[in-house]
Structures are given as C-alpha cells and as structure tokens.
Amino acid sequence: MTFALLALALVTAVPVAQRDAPPAPSPAPTAAPSPTPSPAPRPALIATFPPSATATATPIYNFIYRATPAPGSTPFPQLGAPEILEIDVTDQTIAVPGPLHVRILTSDSVVSVVAESYGYEVEIPKTGRGVFAFDGILPVLPDVVKGKSFDVDVVATSKDGRTVTLTLPFMLK
C-alpha cells in the first residue's frame, strides 16, 4: 500500500507555486487594434521528486536478475508471449527510508507490469518499448518490519491477457 500511495503522490504532484498562484490580471483595453491574444497556458500535472542526498544522472542498480529459461522449457516462446528479460533494483536489501529504483526489461509484447506482495500491488509505469521503471523514496516504516524478508511477484501481461510471473526475495533494513 505504501508503494501505491507513493506512486500516486508522485504522478499527481503539482508545484505549489503554480497551484496557489492567483490568476493573472487581464490587460486594460487600448484604442489601437491588437492581434488576437493567445490563451494563457494552463499548469500541467508534472511529477516532482524530493531531493536526494546524492544526485545521480542514472539510478544505480546493485541487484540485477536476468531471467533464464527453466530446464525442459522450449527455447522459443510462443509468438507474442510475454517475457521478463531482466529486473534491476536498487538493492536486494532495501533501506527505509530511502530511494527505490526499479527497472524491468521485457519483450515488446508486454503492455503492463505489476509488482505484488502481501496482497498489495503497484503498477510499474511503462517508460519505453519493453522498459518499465519506477523511481521513488520509501517512507519511514515501523521497526517491526525491518529485518524481515518478503517475496515480490513481478507479473508481466501481454495485450491478449497472457501473463508471466517472476518471484524475487527482498529484505527491509
């Protein structure tokens, strides 16, 4: 649930200066003809991220999982079948509070990716063809959950509804 609330807050955040600014006064009429004024730009919803202690141009992934075919599986999947090729995460032991960077590389047929754990799910936004990524800051969590390990199911879905799931273990510190 924490991941879902964080993702929603990041996507719908609007800078305070734009949200609370009063409307601009309209210009006084003049005697000379003037060109037709263009409409004032409307503030757009933009994602904002809190500043981090160390700014990096590219997130560092210390835990990289590359999917390998199961023994006895067919070497060539069905046409259009969803595949998870690689999952990159900040680390397998996740510090809270702290940054969380996730990138999932998939086959081109995948249209959505969801991470599920303990009955909660978070949709990982699509950032490119076969690329899904999430960057955020995890909040402070109760000490009772620190040191606990948990599994996350990463589910990729194709346009026709077929899915593939990978389960990865993580720990909170």
VOKOL-111589 format. One record per residue (C-alpha): residue in one letter; x negated, y, z; residue number from 1. Coordinates in Angstrom, 1 decimal, decimal comma. Layout:
REM residues N
<site><code>A</code><east>X</east><north>Y</north><up>Z</up><pos>NUM</pos></site>
...
END
This chain:
REM residues 173
<site><code>M</code><east>0,0</east><north>0,0</north><up>0,0</up><pos>1</pos></site>
<site><code>T</code><east>-2,9</east><north>2,3</north><up>0,8</up><pos>2</pos></site>
<site><code>F</code><east>-4,3</east><north>1,9</north><up>-2,8</up><pos>3</pos></site>
<site><code>A</code><east>-0,8</east><north>2,6</north><up>-4,3</up><pos>4</pos></site>
<site><code>L</code><east>-0,3</east><north>5,8</north><up>-2,3</up><pos>5</pos></site>
<site><code>L</code><east>-3,8</east><north>7,0</north><up>-3,1</up><pos>6</pos></site>
<site><code>A</code><east>-3,4</east><north>6,3</north><up>-6,8</up><pos>7</pos></site>
<site><code>L</code><east>0,0</east><north>8,1</north><up>-6,8</up><pos>8</pos></site>
<site><code>A</code><east>-1,5</east><north>11,1</north><up>-5,0</up><pos>9</pos></site>
<site><code>L</code><east>-4,5</east><north>11,3</north><up>-7,4</up><pos>10</pos></site>
<site><code>V</code><east>-2,4</east><north>11,2</north><up>-10,5</up><pos>11</pos></site>
<site><code>T</code><east>0,2</east><north>13,8</north><up>-9,4</up><pos>12</pos></site>
<site><code>A</code><east>-2,0</east><north>16,3</north><up>-7,7</up><pos>13</pos></site>
<site><code>V</code><east>-1,7</east><north>19,9</north><up>-8,9</up><pos>14</pos></site>
<site><code>P</code><east>-4,2</east><north>22,5</north><up>-7,8</up><pos>15</pos></site>
<site><code>V</code><east>-2,8</east><north>24,7</north><up>-5,0</up><pos>16</pos></site>
<site><code>A</code><east>-3,7</east><north>28,0</north><up>-6,8</up><pos>17</pos></site>
<site><code>Q</code><east>-1,5</east><north>27,0</north><up>-9,8</up><pos>18</pos></site>
<site><code>R</code><east>1,4</east><north>25,6</north><up>-7,8</up><pos>19</pos></site>
<site><code>D</code><east>1,8</east><north>28,5</north><up>-5,4</up><pos>20</pos></site>
<site><code>A</code><east>0,9</east><north>31,4</north><up>-7,7</up><pos>21</pos></site>
<site><code>P</code><east>3,8</east><north>33,9</north><up>-8,3</up><pos>22</pos></site>
<site><code>P</code><east>5,0</east><north>34,3</north><up>-11,9</up><pos>23</pos></site>
<site><code>A</code><east>3,0</east><north>36,9</north><up>-13,9</up><pos>24</pos></site>
<site><code>P</code><east>4,9</east><north>40,3</north><up>-14,3</up><pos>25</pos></site>
<site><code>S</code><east>6,3</east><north>40,9</north><up>-17,8</up><pos>26</pos></site>
<site><code>P</code><east>4,8</east><north>43,8</north><up>-19,7</up><pos>27</pos></site>
<site><code>A</code><east>6,6</east><north>47,1</north><up>-20,0</up><pos>28</pos></site>
<site><code>P</code><east>8,3</east><north>47,8</north><up>-23,3</up><pos>29</pos></site>
<site><code>T</code><east>6,4</east><north>50,1</north><up>-25,7</up><pos>30</pos></site>
<site><code>A</code><east>7,5</east><north>52,2</north><up>-28,6</up><pos>31</pos></site>
<site><code>A</code><east>5,1</east><north>50,7</north><up>-31,2</up><pos>32</pos></site>
<site><code>P</code><east>6,1</east><north>47,3</north><up>-32,7</up><pos>33</pos></site>
<site><code>S</code><east>4,0</east><north>44,5</north><up>-31,4</up><pos>34</pos></site>
<site><code>P</code><east>3,6</east><north>40,9</north><up>-32,6</up><pos>35</pos></site>
<site><code>T</code><east>5,9</east><north>38,2</north><up>-31,1</up><pos>36</pos></site>
<site><code>P</code><east>4,3</east><north>37,2</north><up>-27,8</up><pos>37</pos></site>
<site><code>S</code><east>3,5</east><north>33,5</north><up>-27,3</up><pos>38</pos></site>
<site><code>P</code><east>5,0</east><north>31,7</north><up>-24,3</up><pos>39</pos></site>
<site><code>A</code><east>2,8</east><north>31,6</north><up>-21,2</up><pos>40</pos></site>
<site><code>P</code><east>1,0</east><north>28,3</north><up>-20,6</up><pos>41</pos></site>
<site><code>R</code><east>2,6</east><north>26,1</north><up>-18,1</up><pos>42</pos></site>
<site><code>P</code><east>0,4</east><north>24,4</north><up>-15,4</up><pos>43</pos></site>
<site><code>A</code><east>-0,1</east><north>20,8</north><up>-16,3</up><pos>44</pos></site>
<site><code>L</code><east>-0,4</east><north>17,9</north><up>-13,9</up><pos>45</pos></site>
<site><code>I</code><east>-4,0</east><north>17,1</north><up>-13,5</up><pos>46</pos></site>
<site><code>A</code><east>-5,8</east><north>14,6</north><up>-11,3</up><pos>47</pos></site>
<site><code>T</code><east>-8,1</east><north>16,0</north><up>-8,7</up><pos>48</pos></site>
<site><code>F</code><east>-10,6</east><north>14,0</north><up>-6,7</up><pos>49</pos></site>
<site><code>P</code><east>-12,1</east><north>15,0</north><up>-3,3</up><pos>50</pos></site>
<site><code>P</code><east>-15,8</east><north>15,9</north><up>-3,5</up><pos>51</pos></site>
<site><code>S</code><east>-18,1</east><north>13,1</north><up>-2,6</up><pos>52</pos></site>
<site><code>A</code><east>-21,3</east><north>13,2</north><up>-0,6</up><pos>53</pos></site>
<site><code>T</code><east>-23,3</east><north>12,2</north><up>-3,6</up><pos>54</pos></site>
<site><code>A</code><east>-22,0</east><north>13,2</north><up>-7,0</up><pos>55</pos></site>
<site><code>T</code><east>-22,9</east><north>10,8</north><up>-9,8</up><pos>56</pos></site>
<site><code>A</code><east>-22,0</east><north>11,0</north><up>-13,5</up><pos>57</pos></site>
<site><code>T</code><east>-21,2</east><north>7,3</north><up>-13,7</up><pos>58</pos></site>
<site><code>P</code><east>-20,0</east><north>5,2</north><up>-10,8</up><pos>59</pos></site>
<site><code>I</code><east>-22,5</east><north>2,5</north><up>-9,6</up><pos>60</pos></site>
<site><code>Y</code><east>-21,1</east><north>-1,0</north><up>-9,6</up><pos>61</pos></site>
<site><code>N</code><east>-23,0</east><north>-3,2</north><up>-7,2</up><pos>62</pos></site>
<site><code>F</code><east>-20,6</east><north>-6,2</north><up>-7,7</up><pos>63</pos></site>
<site><code>I</code><east>-20,2</east><north>-7,4</north><up>-11,2</up><pos>64</pos></site>
<site><code>Y</code><east>-18,2</east><north>-10,5</north><up>-12,0</up><pos>65</pos></site>
<site><code>R</code><east>-18,4</east><north>-11,9</north><up>-15,5</up><pos>66</pos></site>
<site><code>A</code><east>-15,7</east><north>-14,5</north><up>-16,3</up><pos>67</pos></site>
<site><code>T</code><east>-17,0</east><north>-17,8</north><up>-17,5</up><pos>68</pos></site>
<site><code>P</code><east>-14,7</east><north>-20,5</north><up>-19,1</up><pos>69</pos></site>
<site><code>A</code><east>-13,6</east><north>-23,3</north><up>-16,9</up><pos>70</pos></site>
<site><code>P</code><east>-15,1</east><north>-26,7</north><up>-17,6</up><pos>71</pos></site>
<site><code>G</code><east>-13,0</east><north>-28,5</north><up>-20,1</up><pos>72</pos></site>
<site><code>S</code><east>-11,2</east><north>-25,4</north><up>-21,4</up><pos>73</pos></site>
<site><code>T</code><east>-11,0</east><north>-24,6</north><up>-25,1</up><pos>74</pos></site>
<site><code>P</code><east>-13,9</east><north>-22,4</north><up>-26,2</up><pos>75</pos></site>
<site><code>F</code><east>-11,5</east><north>-20,3</north><up>-28,4</up><pos>76</pos></site>
<site><code>P</code><east>-8,4</east><north>-18,9</north><up>-26,7</up><pos>77</pos></site>
<site><code>Q</code><east>-5,1</east><north>-18,7</north><up>-28,5</up><pos>78</pos></site>
<site><code>L</code><east>-4,7</east><north>-15,7</north><up>-30,8</up><pos>79</pos></site>
<site><code>G</code><east>-3,7</east><north>-12,6</north><up>-28,7</up><pos>80</pos></site>
<site><code>A</code><east>-4,1</east><north>-14,4</north><up>-25,4</up><pos>81</pos></site>
<site><code>P</code><east>-5,1</east><north>-12,0</north><up>-22,5</up><pos>82</pos></site>
<site><code>E</code><east>-8,7</east><north>-12,4</north><up>-21,2</up><pos>83</pos></site>
<site><code>I</code><east>-10,5</east><north>-10,7</north><up>-18,4</up><pos>84</pos></site>
<site><code>L</code><east>-14,1</east><north>-10,5</north><up>-19,5</up><pos>85</pos></site>
<site><code>E</code><east>-15,7</east><north>-8,6</north><up>-16,6</up><pos>86</pos></site>
<site><code>I</code><east>-14,8</east><north>-7,0</north><up>-13,3</up><pos>87</pos></site>
<site><code>D</code><east>-17,1</east><north>-4,3</north><up>-11,9</up><pos>88</pos></site>
<site><code>V</code><east>-16,5</east><north>-2,9</north><up>-8,3</up><pos>89</pos></site>
<site><code>T</code><east>-18,4</east><north>-0,5</north><up>-6,1</up><pos>90</pos></site>
<site><code>D</code><east>-19,4</east><north>-3,5</north><up>-3,9</up><pos>91</pos></site>
<site><code>Q</code><east>-18,0</east><north>-6,8</north><up>-2,7</up><pos>92</pos></site>
<site><code>T</code><east>-18,2</east><north>-5,4</north><up>0,9</up><pos>93</pos></site>
<site><code>I</code><east>-16,1</east><north>-2,2</north><up>0,8</up><pos>94</pos></site>
<site><code>A</code><east>-16,8</east><north>0,6</north><up>3,3</up><pos>95</pos></site>
<site><code>V</code><east>-13,9</east><north>2,5</north><up>4,7</up><pos>96</pos></site>
<site><code>P</code><east>-13,6</east><north>5,4</north><up>4,5</up><pos>97</pos></site>
<site><code>G</code><east>-15,5</east><north>5,6</north><up>1,3</up><pos>98</pos></site>
<site><code>P</code><east>-15,4</east><north>5,6</north><up>-2,5</up><pos>99</pos></site>
<site><code>L</code><east>-13,9</east><north>2,8</north><up>-4,5</up><pos>100</pos></site>
<site><code>H</code><east>-14,8</east><north>2,4</north><up>-8,2</up><pos>101</pos></site>
<site><code>V</code><east>-13,3</east><north>-0,4</north><up>-10,2</up><pos>102</pos></site>
<site><code>R</code><east>-13,7</east><north>-1,1</north><up>-13,9</up><pos>103</pos></site>
<site><code>I</code><east>-12,1</east><north>-4,1</north><up>-15,7</up><pos>104</pos></site>
<site><code>L</code><east>-13,1</east><north>-5,1</north><up>-19,2</up><pos>105</pos></site>
<site><code>T</code><east>-10,5</east><north>-7,2</north><up>-21,1</up><pos>106</pos></site>
<site><code>S</code><east>-9,6</east><north>-8,5</north><up>-24,5</up><pos>107</pos></site>
<site><code>D</code><east>-7,9</east><north>-6,0</north><up>-26,8</up><pos>108</pos></site>
<site><code>S</code><east>-4,6</east><north>-7,8</north><up>-26,4</up><pos>109</pos></site>
<site><code>V</code><east>-4,2</east><north>-6,8</north><up>-22,7</up><pos>110</pos></site>
<site><code>V</code><east>-1,8</east><north>-3,9</north><up>-22,1</up><pos>111</pos></site>
<site><code>S</code><east>-1,8</east><north>-3,8</north><up>-18,3</up><pos>112</pos></site>
<site><code>V</code><east>-3,9</east><north>-4,8</north><up>-15,3</up><pos>113</pos></site>
<site><code>V</code><east>-2,7</east><north>-5,1</north><up>-11,7</up><pos>114</pos></site>
<site><code>A</code><east>-4,7</east><north>-5,8</north><up>-8,5</up><pos>115</pos></site>
<site><code>E</code><east>-2,6</east><north>-7,7</north><up>-5,9</up><pos>116</pos></site>
<site><code>S</code><east>-3,4</east><north>-8,5</north><up>-2,3</up><pos>117</pos></site>
<site><code>Y</code><east>-1,2</east><north>-9,4</north><up>0,7</up><pos>118</pos></site>
<site><code>G</code><east>2,0</east><north>-8,6</north><up>-1,2</up><pos>119</pos></site>
<site><code>Y</code><east>0,9</east><north>-5,2</north><up>-2,4</up><pos>120</pos></site>
<site><code>E</code><east>-0,1</east><north>-4,3</north><up>-5,9</up><pos>121</pos></site>
<site><code>V</code><east>-1,8</east><north>-1,5</north><up>-7,7</up><pos>122</pos></site>
<site><code>E</code><east>-1,7</east><north>-0,9</north><up>-11,4</up><pos>123</pos></site>
<site><code>I</code><east>-5,2</east><north>-0,1</north><up>-12,8</up><pos>124</pos></site>
<site><code>P</code><east>-4,9</east><north>2,7</north><up>-15,4</up><pos>125</pos></site>
<site><code>K</code><east>-6,0</east><north>1,9</north><up>-19,0</up><pos>126</pos></site>
<site><code>T</code><east>-8,8</east><north>4,3</north><up>-20,0</up><pos>127</pos></site>
<site><code>G</code><east>-9,7</east><north>2,8</north><up>-23,4</up><pos>128</pos></site>
<site><code>R</code><east>-9,3</east><north>-0,2</north><up>-25,6</up><pos>129</pos></site>
<site><code>G</code><east>-9,8</east><north>-3,2</north><up>-23,4</up><pos>130</pos></site>
<site><code>V</code><east>-11,0</east><north>-0,9</north><up>-20,5</up><pos>131</pos></site>
<site><code>F</code><east>-9,1</east><north>-0,3</north><up>-17,2</up><pos>132</pos></site>
<site><code>A</code><east>-10,6</east><north>1,8</north><up>-14,4</up><pos>133</pos></site>
<site><code>F</code><east>-9,8</east><north>3,2</north><up>-11,0</up><pos>134</pos></site>
<site><code>D</code><east>-11,8</east><north>5,7</north><up>-9,1</up><pos>135</pos></site>
<site><code>G</code><east>-10,7</east><north>6,9</north><up>-5,6</up><pos>136</pos></site>
<site><code>I</code><east>-11,5</east><north>7,4</north><up>-2,0</up><pos>137</pos></site>
<site><code>L</code><east>-10,3</east><north>4,9</north><up>0,6</up><pos>138</pos></site>
<site><code>P</code><east>-8,9</east><north>6,4</north><up>3,8</up><pos>139</pos></site>
<site><code>V</code><east>-9,9</east><north>5,6</north><up>7,4</up><pos>140</pos></site>
<site><code>L</code><east>-8,4</east><north>2,2</north><up>8,3</up><pos>141</pos></site>
<site><code>P</code><east>-7,9</east><north>0,7</north><up>11,8</up><pos>142</pos></site>
<site><code>D</code><east>-10,9</east><north>-1,1</north><up>13,3</up><pos>143</pos></site>
<site><code>V</code><east>-8,8</east><north>-4,3</north><up>13,5</up><pos>144</pos></site>
<site><code>V</code><east>-9,1</east><north>-4,7</north><up>9,7</up><pos>145</pos></site>
<site><code>K</code><east>-12,8</east><north>-4,0</north><up>9,5</up><pos>146</pos></site>
<site><code>G</code><east>-15,0</east><north>-7,1</north><up>9,1</up><pos>147</pos></site>
<site><code>K</code><east>-12,0</east><north>-9,1</north><up>7,6</up><pos>148</pos></site>
<site><code>S</code><east>-12,3</east><north>-10,8</north><up>4,3</up><pos>149</pos></site>
<site><code>F</code><east>-9,4</east><north>-10,8</north><up>1,8</up><pos>150</pos></site>
<site><code>D</code><east>-8,7</east><north>-12,0</north><up>-1,7</up><pos>151</pos></site>
<site><code>V</code><east>-7,6</east><north>-9,8</north><up>-4,6</up><pos>152</pos></site>
<site><code>D</code><east>-5,8</east><north>-11,3</north><up>-7,6</up><pos>153</pos></site>
<site><code>V</code><east>-6,5</east><north>-9,3</north><up>-10,8</up><pos>154</pos></site>
<site><code>V</code><east>-3,7</east><north>-10,0</north><up>-13,2</up><pos>155</pos></site>
<site><code>A</code><east>-4,0</east><north>-9,0</north><up>-16,9</up><pos>156</pos></site>
<site><code>T</code><east>-0,9</east><north>-9,0</north><up>-19,0</up><pos>157</pos></site>
<site><code>S</code><east>-0,6</east><north>-9,0</north><up>-22,8</up><pos>158</pos></site>
<site><code>K</code><east>2,2</east><north>-7,3</north><up>-24,8</up><pos>159</pos></site>
<site><code>D</code><east>4,1</east><north>-10,6</north><up>-25,2</up><pos>160</pos></site>
<site><code>G</code><east>4,1</east><north>-11,2</north><up>-21,4</up><pos>161</pos></site>
<site><code>R</code><east>1,3</east><north>-13,8</north><up>-21,2</up><pos>162</pos></site>
<site><code>T</code><east>-0,9</east><north>-13,4</north><up>-18,1</up><pos>163</pos></site>
<site><code>V</code><east>-4,3</east><north>-14,4</north><up>-16,9</up><pos>164</pos></site>
<site><code>T</code><east>-5,4</east><north>-14,1</north><up>-13,2</up><pos>165</pos></site>
<site><code>L</code><east>-8,8</east><north>-14,0</north><up>-11,5</up><pos>166</pos></site>
<site><code>T</code><east>-9,1</east><north>-14,1</north><up>-7,7</up><pos>167</pos></site>
<site><code>L</code><east>-12,1</east><north>-12,4</north><up>-6,1</up><pos>168</pos></site>
<site><code>P</code><east>-13,1</east><north>-12,3</north><up>-2,4</up><pos>169</pos></site>
<site><code>F</code><east>-13,9</east><north>-8,9</north><up>-0,7</up><pos>170</pos></site>
<site><code>M</code><east>-14,6</east><north>-7,7</north><up>2,8</up><pos>171</pos></site>
<site><code>L</code><east>-14,0</east><north>-4,4</north><up>4,6</up><pos>172</pos></site>
<site><code>K</code><east>-16,6</east><north>-2,8</north><up>6,7</up><pos>173</pos></site>
END
